Amino acid sequence: MNLYLVDRELSGTAKALVKADEEAMVVLVQDGVYVDISDIPAEKKVYALEEDMRRRGIADPPGDRLTRITYDELIDLIVEHRVNNFA
Protein backbone atom coordinates (compact mmCIF):
# COMPACT_ATOMS: atom_id res chain seq x y z
CA MET A 1 0.00 0.00 0.00
CA ASN A 2 1.04 3.58 -0.61
CA LEU A 3 0.83 6.14 2.15
CA TYR A 4 0.31 9.81 1.26
CA LEU A 5 1.22 12.39 3.91
CA VAL A 6 -0.68 15.64 3.44
CA ASP A 7 0.07 18.80 5.45
CA ARG A 8 -2.03 21.34 3.53
CA GLU A 9 -4.74 21.50 0.86
CA LEU A 10 -4.34 18.83 -1.83
CA SER A 11 -3.07 20.22 -5.12
CA GLY A 12 -4.57 19.04 -8.38
CA THR A 13 -1.58 16.76 -8.95
CA ALA A 14 -1.84 15.24 -5.49
CA LYS A 15 -5.59 14.63 -5.91
CA ALA A 16 -4.98 12.92 -9.24
CA LEU A 17 -2.27 10.68 -7.79
CA VAL A 18 -4.41 9.63 -4.83
CA LYS A 19 -7.44 8.96 -7.05
CA ALA A 20 -5.39 6.90 -9.52
CA ASP A 21 -3.63 4.84 -6.85
CA GLU A 22 -5.76 1.82 -5.99
CA GLU A 23 -3.75 1.25 -2.81
CA ALA A 24 -3.72 4.84 -1.56
CA MET A 25 -3.99 5.63 2.12
CA VAL A 26 -4.01 9.31 3.12
CA VAL A 27 -2.70 10.70 6.41
CA LEU A 28 -3.57 14.29 7.28
CA VAL A 29 -0.89 15.98 9.38
CA GLN A 30 -0.36 19.51 10.64
CA ASP A 31 -2.70 21.89 8.70
CA GLY A 32 -3.69 18.96 6.51
CA VAL A 33 -6.30 18.11 9.13
CA TYR A 34 -8.35 20.95 7.59
CA VAL A 35 -8.50 19.23 4.18
CA ASP A 36 -11.97 18.58 2.78
CA ILE A 37 -11.87 14.80 2.47
CA SER A 38 -14.87 14.77 0.12
CA ASP A 39 -12.24 15.25 -2.62
CA ILE A 40 -10.74 11.89 -1.70
CA PRO A 41 -12.56 8.86 -3.15
CA ALA A 42 -14.70 7.04 -0.59
CA GLU A 43 -12.84 3.75 -0.98
CA LYS A 44 -9.56 5.31 0.21
CA LYS A 45 -8.54 5.07 3.86
CA VAL A 46 -8.09 8.51 5.46
CA TYR A 47 -6.31 9.08 8.75
CA ALA A 48 -5.61 12.23 10.76
CA LEU A 49 -3.20 12.78 13.61
CA GLU A 50 -5.14 13.24 16.86
CA GLU A 51 -2.55 15.64 18.25
CA ASP A 52 -2.74 17.92 15.18
CA MET A 53 -6.54 17.92 15.34
CA ARG A 54 -6.48 18.76 19.05
CA ARG A 55 -3.97 21.59 18.56
CA ARG A 56 -6.22 23.11 15.91
CA GLY A 57 -9.40 22.81 17.94
CA ILE A 58 -11.01 20.07 15.86
CA ALA A 59 -12.95 17.92 18.28
CA ASP A 60 -15.16 15.77 16.08
CA PRO A 61 -14.65 15.80 12.33
CA PRO A 62 -17.80 15.43 10.26
CA GLY A 63 -18.70 11.98 9.00
CA ASP A 64 -17.14 8.64 9.83
CA ARG A 65 -14.55 8.27 7.07
CA LEU A 66 -11.70 9.72 9.09
CA THR A 67 -9.73 7.53 11.46
CA ARG A 68 -7.80 9.30 14.20
CA ILE A 69 -4.29 8.02 14.85
CA THR A 70 -1.46 8.77 17.26
CA TYR A 71 2.14 9.54 16.34
CA ASP A 72 3.07 5.96 17.28
CA GLU A 73 0.45 4.63 14.85
CA LEU A 74 1.76 6.99 12.16
CA ILE A 75 5.26 5.60 12.64
CA ASP A 76 3.90 2.07 12.22
CA LEU A 77 2.16 3.08 8.98
CA ILE A 78 5.33 4.75 7.67
CA VAL A 79 7.43 1.66 8.42
CA GLU A 80 4.89 -0.70 6.82
CA HIS A 81 4.11 1.25 3.61
CA ARG A 82 5.71 3.18 0.79
CA VAL A 83 5.49 6.90 1.64
CA ASN A 84 4.59 9.71 -0.76
CA ASN A 85 5.01 13.04 0.96
CA PHE A 86 2.92 16.08 0.01
CA ALA A 87 4.07 17.84 3.17
C-alpha positions as CSV (number, residue, x, y, z in Angstrom):
1,M,0.0,0.0,0.0
2,N,1.0,3.6,-0.6
3,L,0.8,6.1,2.2
4,Y,0.3,9.8,1.3
5,L,1.2,12.4,3.9
6,V,-0.7,15.6,3.4
7,D,0.1,18.8,5.5
8,R,-2.0,21.3,3.5
9,E,-4.7,21.5,0.9
10,L,-4.3,18.8,-1.8
11,S,-3.1,20.2,-5.1
12,G,-4.6,19.0,-8.4
13,T,-1.6,16.8,-9.0
14,A,-1.8,15.2,-5.5
15,K,-5.6,14.6,-5.9
16,A,-5.0,12.9,-9.2
17,L,-2.3,10.7,-7.8
18,V,-4.4,9.6,-4.8
19,K,-7.4,9.0,-7.0
20,A,-5.4,6.9,-9.5
21,D,-3.6,4.8,-6.9
22,E,-5.8,1.8,-6.0
23,E,-3.8,1.2,-2.8
24,A,-3.7,4.8,-1.6
25,M,-4.0,5.6,2.1
26,V,-4.0,9.3,3.1
27,V,-2.7,10.7,6.4
28,L,-3.6,14.3,7.3
29,V,-0.9,16.0,9.4
30,Q,-0.4,19.5,10.6
31,D,-2.7,21.9,8.7
32,G,-3.7,19.0,6.5
33,V,-6.3,18.1,9.1
34,Y,-8.4,20.9,7.6
35,V,-8.5,19.2,4.2
36,D,-12.0,18.6,2.8
37,I,-11.9,14.8,2.5
38,S,-14.9,14.8,0.1
39,D,-12.2,15.3,-2.6
40,I,-10.7,11.9,-1.7
41,P,-12.6,8.9,-3.2
42,A,-14.7,7.0,-0.6
43,E,-12.8,3.7,-1.0
44,K,-9.6,5.3,0.2
45,K,-8.5,5.1,3.9
46,V,-8.1,8.5,5.5
47,Y,-6.3,9.1,8.8
48,A,-5.6,12.2,10.8
49,L,-3.2,12.8,13.6
50,E,-5.1,13.2,16.9
51,E,-2.5,15.6,18.2
52,D,-2.7,17.9,15.2
53,M,-6.5,17.9,15.3
54,R,-6.5,18.8,19.1
55,R,-4.0,21.6,18.6
56,R,-6.2,23.1,15.9
57,G,-9.4,22.8,17.9
58,I,-11.0,20.1,15.9
59,A,-13.0,17.9,18.3
60,D,-15.2,15.8,16.1
61,P,-14.6,15.8,12.3
62,P,-17.8,15.4,10.3
63,G,-18.7,12.0,9.0
64,D,-17.1,8.6,9.8
65,R,-14.5,8.3,7.1
66,L,-11.7,9.7,9.1
67,T,-9.7,7.5,11.5
68,R,-7.8,9.3,14.2
69,I,-4.3,8.0,14.8
70,T,-1.5,8.8,17.3
71,Y,2.1,9.5,16.3
72,D,3.1,6.0,17.3
73,E,0.5,4.6,14.9
74,L,1.8,7.0,12.2
75,I,5.3,5.6,12.6
76,D,3.9,2.1,12.2
77,L,2.2,3.1,9.0
78,I,5.3,4.7,7.7
79,V,7.4,1.7,8.4
80,E,4.9,-0.7,6.8
81,H,4.1,1.2,3.6
82,R,5.7,3.2,0.8
83,V,5.5,6.9,1.6
84,N,4.6,9.7,-0.8
85,N,5.0,13.0,1.0
86,F,2.9,16.1,0.0
87,A,4.1,17.8,3.2
